[in-house]
Amino acid sequence: MVPKKSILIVEDDQNVLSMIVKHLRKAGYNPIQAADGLEALRKLEEDDFDLVITDVVIPYISGVGVVSAFKKKRPHVPVIAMTGYGKEPEAAAVEKNADLVLAKPVKMSSLMSQIATLIGSSPEEDRP
């Protein structure tokens, strides 16, 4: 059996996190959850991911810090940053090499389309 593509979601809002996880599972991805920046960085040390989705404003280490740390370790893996705070956090996320920055609230159909574009249209196709 082909392994599912793993996606790390870093989000401290439980409602938003649950909604994203539900949609990713339904689409055939393997969602891994982190509630804050420290947990996200621990998971980055433990596992390989095909994509990272992070909120920009999260506890302990910001989403911008997560983007920066992740891109240093695995520059080829796409990162989506989400923000509800306008242009300043967006600019910081882009500066730290996020592949895409989405404004909250994010439409799930748009997010799923962007994920498919960044890591391939079939969630269960072979990993590189």
Sine and cosine of phi, psi and omega as CSV:
sin_phi,cos_phi,sin_psi,cos_psi,sin_omega,cos_omega
0.00,0.00,0.67,-0.74,-0.01,-1.00
-0.97,0.25,0.75,-0.66,0.00,-1.00
-0.92,0.39,0.58,-0.81,0.05,-1.00
-0.95,0.31,0.49,-0.87,0.06,-1.00
-0.96,0.29,0.75,-0.66,-0.04,-1.00
-1.00,-0.06,0.72,-0.69,0.01,-1.00
-0.80,-0.60,0.84,-0.54,0.08,-1.00
-1.00,0.05,0.81,-0.58,0.05,-1.00
-0.92,-0.38,0.86,-0.52,0.01,-1.00
-0.93,-0.36,0.96,-0.29,-0.11,-0.99
-0.43,-0.90,0.79,-0.62,-0.01,-1.00
-1.00,-0.04,-0.19,0.98,0.06,-1.00
-1.00,0.05,0.94,-0.33,-0.11,-0.99
-0.86,0.51,-0.59,0.81,0.01,-1.00
-0.91,0.41,-0.71,0.71,0.02,-1.00
-0.91,0.42,-0.70,0.71,0.00,-1.00
-0.86,0.52,-0.74,0.67,-0.01,-1.00
-0.87,0.49,-0.66,0.75,-0.02,-1.00
-0.91,0.42,-0.69,0.72,0.00,-1.00
-0.91,0.42,-0.71,0.70,0.00,-1.00
-0.86,0.52,-0.71,0.71,-0.02,-1.00
-0.86,0.51,-0.73,0.69,-0.02,-1.00
-0.92,0.39,-0.62,0.78,0.01,-1.00
-0.91,0.41,-0.70,0.72,0.03,-1.00
-0.88,0.48,-0.69,0.72,0.00,-1.00
-0.87,0.49,-0.56,0.83,-0.01,-1.00
-0.99,0.13,-0.10,1.00,0.06,-1.00
0.99,-0.12,0.18,0.98,0.05,-1.00
-1.00,0.02,0.23,-0.97,0.08,-1.00
-0.95,-0.30,1.00,-0.09,-0.02,-1.00
-0.98,0.18,0.72,-0.69,0.08,-1.00
-0.90,-0.44,0.73,-0.68,-0.13,-0.99
-0.96,-0.26,0.58,-0.81,0.16,-0.99
-0.64,-0.77,0.73,-0.68,-0.08,-1.00
-1.00,-0.02,-0.20,0.98,-0.01,-1.00
-0.41,-0.91,0.09,-1.00,-0.07,-1.00
-0.91,0.42,-0.61,0.79,0.02,-1.00
-0.91,0.42,-0.70,0.71,0.03,-1.00
-0.88,0.47,-0.65,0.76,0.01,-1.00
-0.87,0.48,-0.71,0.70,-0.02,-1.00
-0.92,0.40,-0.57,0.82,0.09,-1.00
-0.89,0.46,-0.69,0.72,-0.01,-1.00
-0.92,0.40,-0.55,0.83,0.03,-1.00
-0.90,0.43,-0.51,0.86,0.04,-1.00
-0.96,0.26,-0.52,0.86,-0.11,-0.99
-1.00,0.06,-0.57,0.82,-0.18,-0.98
-0.74,-0.67,0.30,-0.95,0.17,-0.98
-0.99,-0.16,0.62,-0.79,0.03,-1.00
-0.81,-0.59,0.46,-0.89,0.06,-1.00
-1.00,0.02,-0.34,0.94,-0.04,-1.00
-0.31,-0.95,0.50,-0.87,0.10,-0.99
-0.83,-0.56,0.72,-0.70,0.12,-0.99
-0.88,-0.47,0.85,-0.53,-0.01,-1.00
-0.73,-0.68,0.64,-0.76,0.20,-0.98
-0.95,0.33,0.51,-0.86,0.00,-1.00
-0.98,0.20,-0.64,0.77,-0.04,-1.00
-0.97,-0.23,0.99,-0.15,0.02,-1.00
-0.70,-0.71,0.33,-0.94,-0.04,-1.00
-0.92,0.38,0.41,-0.91,0.15,-0.99
0.95,0.31,-0.90,0.45,0.07,-1.00
-0.79,-0.62,0.81,-0.59,-0.08,-1.00
-0.90,0.43,0.28,-0.96,0.09,-1.00
-0.87,0.50,-0.54,0.84,0.05,-1.00
-0.90,0.44,-0.64,0.77,0.07,-1.00
-0.90,0.43,-0.62,0.78,0.04,-1.00
-0.90,0.44,-0.72,0.70,0.02,-1.00
-0.85,0.53,-0.75,0.66,-0.04,-1.00
-0.87,0.49,-0.75,0.66,-0.02,-1.00
-0.90,0.44,-0.67,0.74,-0.05,-1.00
-0.93,0.38,-0.69,0.73,-0.03,-1.00
-0.92,0.39,-0.50,0.87,0.08,-1.00
-0.92,0.38,-0.63,0.77,-0.07,-1.00
-0.99,0.16,-0.67,0.74,-0.06,-1.00
-0.67,-0.74,0.97,0.23,-0.10,-0.99
-0.89,0.45,-0.38,0.93,-0.05,-1.00
-0.99,0.14,-0.22,0.97,-0.06,-1.00
-1.00,0.03,0.80,-0.60,-0.03,-1.00
-0.93,0.37,0.56,-0.83,0.03,-1.00
-0.79,-0.62,0.77,-0.64,0.11,-0.99
-0.95,-0.30,0.82,-0.57,0.08,-1.00
-0.97,-0.26,0.65,-0.76,0.03,-1.00
-0.86,-0.51,0.65,-0.76,0.02,-1.00
-0.57,-0.82,0.58,-0.82,0.12,-0.99
-0.94,-0.34,0.22,0.98,-0.14,-0.99
-0.92,-0.40,0.35,0.94,0.15,-0.99
0.99,0.13,-0.40,-0.92,-0.25,-0.97
-0.96,0.27,-0.56,0.83,-0.08,-1.00
-0.90,0.43,-0.79,0.61,0.06,-1.00
-0.89,0.45,-0.57,0.82,0.03,-1.00
-0.87,0.49,-0.71,0.70,0.00,-1.00
-0.89,0.45,-0.64,0.76,0.01,-1.00
-0.90,0.43,-0.66,0.75,0.00,-1.00
-0.91,0.42,-0.67,0.75,0.01,-1.00
-0.91,0.42,-0.67,0.74,0.00,-1.00
-0.87,0.49,-0.54,0.84,0.01,-1.00
-1.00,0.04,0.23,0.97,0.13,-0.99
0.98,0.20,0.47,0.88,0.18,-0.98
-0.88,0.47,0.63,-0.78,-0.01,-1.00
-0.97,0.23,-0.44,0.90,-0.05,-1.00
-0.42,-0.91,0.64,-0.76,0.09,-1.00
-0.85,-0.53,0.82,-0.57,0.00,-1.00
-0.92,-0.40,0.64,-0.77,0.05,-1.00
-0.99,0.10,0.68,-0.74,0.09,-1.00
-1.00,0.09,0.52,-0.86,-0.06,1.00
-0.95,0.30,0.64,-0.77,-0.04,-1.00
-1.00,-0.06,0.76,-0.65,0.11,-0.99
-0.96,0.28,0.77,-0.63,-0.03,-1.00
-0.87,0.49,-0.62,0.79,0.00,-1.00
-0.89,0.45,-0.63,0.78,0.03,-1.00
-0.93,0.38,-0.70,0.72,0.01,-1.00
-0.88,0.48,-0.72,0.70,-0.02,-1.00
-0.90,0.43,-0.61,0.80,0.05,-1.00
-0.90,0.43,-0.68,0.73,0.01,-1.00
-0.91,0.42,-0.63,0.77,0.03,-1.00
-0.88,0.48,-0.74,0.68,0.01,-1.00
-0.86,0.51,-0.64,0.77,0.01,-1.00
-0.91,0.41,-0.67,0.75,-0.08,-1.00
-0.97,0.24,-0.57,0.82,-0.08,-1.00
-0.84,-0.55,0.20,0.98,0.04,-1.00
0.96,-0.29,0.55,-0.84,-0.13,-0.99
-0.96,0.29,-0.37,0.93,0.00,-1.00
-0.95,-0.31,0.90,-0.43,-0.06,-1.00
-0.88,0.48,-0.38,0.92,-0.08,-1.00
-0.95,-0.30,0.23,0.97,0.05,-1.00
-0.95,0.32,0.33,-0.94,-0.08,-1.00
-0.83,0.56,0.60,-0.80,0.13,-0.99
-0.96,0.29,0.49,-0.87,0.02,-1.00
-0.92,0.40,0.00,0.00,0.00,0.00
